Amino acid sequence: MSAAPRSNAPGPLATNRKARHEYTILESWEAGIELTGGEVKSCRAGQASLNEAYADFKNGELYVLSMRIQPYAAARSGFAAHDPDRPKKILMHRKELDRIAGLVQLKGHTLLPLKLYLARGRIKLELGLGKGKQLYDKRETLKRKTAAREAARGDA
């Protein structure tokens, strides 16, 4: 019995699982994120958390707020010394930022980080434009998921 072939692409470094439950994701973008050296090493070690994180504009630039990256444990003090909850700048083209700024102005819409992952050796962030779900929407989504899971189990 042989093991399944492994892919070279690792999974995401961090995901925001609550975002897809609490919000309907209307659109998503890939963006770069400005990190320090210790933050990069800590992200690669899986020490990043997107729970409770959101993106917002400050002075015309987009930042991720409440994204927690633990200080890198294996480093000497000084190299990895950073505030775990500091705002992190999102790197995108100006046209994209202007378009996103207009979409976020709509009532009930917010910008959420969905996933932190490696792409071409760089840490990227998947941002999603979310519209808040009502309780009945959440129940409906859960019913559809359960029905699909049971149908798949019946086929197997």
C-alpha positions in Angstrom: 0.0 0.0 0.0 1.6 3.3 -1.1 0.8 6.7 0.4 -0.9 9.4 -1.7 1.5 11.7 -3.5 2.2 14.9 -1.6 1.8 18.3 -3.2 4.6 20.8 -2.9 2.1 23.6 -2.1 1.5 23.7 1.7 -1.9 24.5 3.1 -2.8 27.9 4.4 -0.8 29.4 7.2 -4.0 30.8 8.9 -7.7 30.8 8.0 -10.7 32.8 9.2 -13.3 30.0 9.4 -15.9 32.2 11.2 -15.9 34.7 8.3 -17.7 32.5 5.9 -20.2 31.5 8.6 -21.0 35.1 9.7 -20.8 36.8 6.3 -21.7 36.1 2.7 -18.5 36.7 0.8 -19.4 38.7 -2.4 -15.9 39.1 -3.9 -12.3 38.3 -2.9 -8.8 39.6 -3.8 -5.2 38.4 -3.3 -3.0 41.0 -1.6 0.5 41.4 -0.2 1.0 42.2 3.4 3.8 44.2 5.0 5.5 42.2 7.7 8.7 42.4 9.7 11.2 39.5 9.6 10.1 38.0 12.9 6.5 38.2 11.8 7.3 36.3 8.6 9.1 33.5 10.5 6.3 33.3 13.0 3.7 33.1 10.2 5.6 30.3 8.6 5.7 28.5 11.9 1.8 28.7 12.1 1.6 31.4 14.8 -0.8 33.7 13.1 -4.5 34.1 13.9 -7.1 35.8 11.7 -10.0 35.4 14.2 -11.6 38.7 14.9 -9.5 40.4 12.2 -10.9 42.9 9.8 -9.5 45.4 7.3 -10.1 49.2 7.3 -8.8 52.3 5.6 -6.6 54.9 7.4 -5.4 57.9 5.5 -6.2 56.3 2.1 -4.2 53.1 2.9 -5.6 49.7 3.8 -4.6 48.0 7.1 -5.5 44.7 8.7 -6.5 45.2 12.3 -6.7 42.7 15.1 -4.7 40.1 13.2 -2.5 38.4 15.9 1.0 37.2 15.0 2.9 35.8 18.0 6.5 36.9 18.5 8.9 34.4 17.0 10.0 32.1 19.8 13.3 30.8 18.5 14.8 34.3 17.9 16.9 36.3 20.3 15.2 39.3 21.8 15.3 42.3 19.6 15.0 40.5 16.2 11.5 39.2 16.8 10.3 42.0 19.1 7.1 43.3 17.6 3.7 44.1 18.9 1.5 41.0 18.2 -1.6 43.1 17.4 0.0 46.0 15.4 -1.9 47.1 12.3 -0.4 45.5 9.2 -0.4 47.4 5.9 -2.0 45.7 2.9 -0.2 46.0 -0.4 -2.4 46.5 -3.4 -2.6 48.7 -6.5 -4.2 52.1 -6.1 -7.0 51.3 -8.6 -7.9 48.2 -6.6 -7.8 50.1 -3.3 -10.1 52.9 -4.7 -12.6 50.3 -6.0 -12.6 48.5 -2.7 -13.0 51.7 -0.7 -16.2 52.4 -2.7 -17.6 48.9 -2.1 -16.9 49.1 1.6 -19.0 52.3 1.9 -22.1 50.3 1.2 -24.2 49.6 4.3 -23.6 46.3 5.9 -20.4 45.5 3.9 -17.0 44.9 5.5 -13.6 43.8 4.4 -12.3 40.6 6.0 -9.1 38.6 5.8 -10.1 35.1 4.8 -6.8 33.3 4.5 -3.0 33.8 5.0 -0.9 31.6 2.7 2.4 31.3 0.8 2.4 32.1 -2.9 5.6 32.1 -4.9 7.7 32.4 -1.7 5.8 35.4 -0.4 3.1 35.6 2.3 -0.2 36.6 0.7 -3.6 37.5 2.2 -6.9 36.7 0.7 -9.4 39.5 1.4 -13.1 39.1 1.0 -15.9 41.7 0.8 -18.5 40.4 3.2 -22.2 41.2 3.8 -23.4 40.2 7.3 -25.7 37.2 7.4 -29.0 37.1 9.3 -29.6 34.1 11.6 -32.0 32.4 9.1 -29.3 32.7 6.4 -26.8 30.9 8.7 -29.4 28.1 9.4 -30.1 27.8 5.7 -26.4 27.4 4.9 -26.0 24.8 7.6 -29.0 22.8 6.2 -27.5 22.8 2.7 -24.1 21.7 4.0 -25.6 18.9 6.0 -27.8 17.7 3.1 -24.7 17.7 0.7 -22.7 15.8 3.3 -25.4 13.1 3.7 -25.8 12.8 -0.1 -22.1 12.3 -0.5 -22.0 9.7 2.3 -24.9 7.9 0.6 -23.0 7.7 -2.7 -19.8 6.3 -1.1 
